[in-house]
């Protein structure tokens, strides 16, 4: 692809995406009004504390994965920066997954009616 096209196509793509999303959202609202529904009732419910816990544990896991990958590539394996990329992806995924599993066990212990 010609490098001169990138500054032209990226803003056009972003504009088309935003326009398309707003267009279909408007069509959805109009269909709801035609059926006698209130489009304002479609809003999301407030998130529970367990959702915040889940996201917090995911971010802690991802951060821990990044720190472990940096430590492993620089101090243990002494690899070049290009050779350590799979280690970064693997440890980020592994520690983020461990955060999700930890969140699952917290949610399993906490009954839903208590929230």
C-alpha positions in Angstrom: 0.0 0.0 0.0 1.2 3.4 -0.9 2.3 5.3 2.3 0.5 8.5 1.0 -2.8 6.7 1.3 -2.6 6.0 5.0 -3.2 9.6 6.2 -6.2 9.8 3.8 -7.8 6.4 4.5 -7.4 6.3 8.3 -9.5 9.4 9.0 -12.0 8.3 6.3 -12.3 4.9 8.0 -12.8 6.5 11.5 -15.4 8.9 10.1 -17.3 6.0 8.4 -17.2 3.9 11.5 -18.6 6.7 13.7 -21.2 7.6 11.2 -22.3 4.0 10.8 -22.6 3.5 14.6 -24.6 6.7 15.0 -26.8 5.8 12.0 -27.7 2.3 13.3 -28.2 3.6 16.8 -30.7 6.2 15.5 -32.5 3.5 13.5 -32.7 1.3 16.6 -34.2 4.1 18.7 -36.7 4.9 16.0 -37.8 1.3 15.8 -38.2 1.3 19.6 -40.3 4.4 19.5 -42.5 2.9 16.7 -43.1 -0.2 18.9 -44.1 2.0 21.8 -41.0 1.3 23.9 -39.0 3.9 25.8 -35.5 4.2 24.3 -34.2 5.5 27.6 -34.9 2.3 29.4 -32.3 0.5 27.4 -29.5 1.8 29.6 -27.2 -0.6 31.3 -27.7 -1.4 35.0 -25.0 -0.1 37.4 -22.2 -2.5 37.7 -21.8 -4.7 40.8 -18.8 -4.6 43.1 -17.8 -8.0 41.7 -17.3 -6.5 38.2 -14.9 -4.0 39.7 -13.1 -6.8 41.4 -12.9 -8.7 38.2 -11.4 -5.8 36.3 -9.0 -5.0 39.1 -7.7 -8.6 39.3 -7.3 -8.7 35.5 -5.2 -5.5 35.5 -3.2 -6.7 38.5 -2.6 -10.0 36.6 -1.6 -8.2 33.4 0.8 -5.9 35.3 2.3 -8.8 37.1 2.8 -10.6 33.8 4.5 -7.6 32.3 6.9 -7.2 35.3 7.6 -11.0 35.3 8.3 -10.9 31.5 10.6 -7.9 31.8 12.5 -9.6 34.7 12.7 -12.9 32.9 14.0 -11.5 29.6 16.4 -9.0 31.0 17.9 -10.7 34.1 17.4 -14.5 33.6 17.5 -15.2 29.9 19.5 -12.2 28.7 17.6 -12.1 25.4 17.4 -9.4 22.8 14.3 -7.3 22.8 12.9 -9.0 19.6 13.3 -12.5 21.0 11.4 -11.8 24.2 8.1 -10.9 22.6 6.5 -14.3 22.9 7.4 -14.3 26.6 5.6 -11.0 27.1 2.4 -12.3 25.4 2.5 -15.6 27.2 3.0 -14.1 30.7 0.4 -11.4 30.1 -2.1 -14.0 29.1 -1.2 -16.4 31.8 -1.3 -13.8 34.6 -4.5 -12.2 33.2 -6.1 -15.6 33.2 -5.0 -16.3 36.7 -6.7 -13.0 37.7 -9.9 -14.1 36.1 -9.8 -17.5 37.8 -9.2 -15.7 41.2 -12.2 -13.5 40.4 -14.3 -16.5 39.7 -13.5 -18.1 43.1 -14.3 -14.8 44.8 -17.7 -14.6 42.9 -18.4 -18.3 43.7 -18.0 -17.7 47.4 -20.2 -14.5 47.4 -23.9 -15.2 46.9 -25.6 -13.0 44.2 -28.5 -11.9 46.4 -26.1 -10.2 48.9 -25.0 -7.7 46.3 
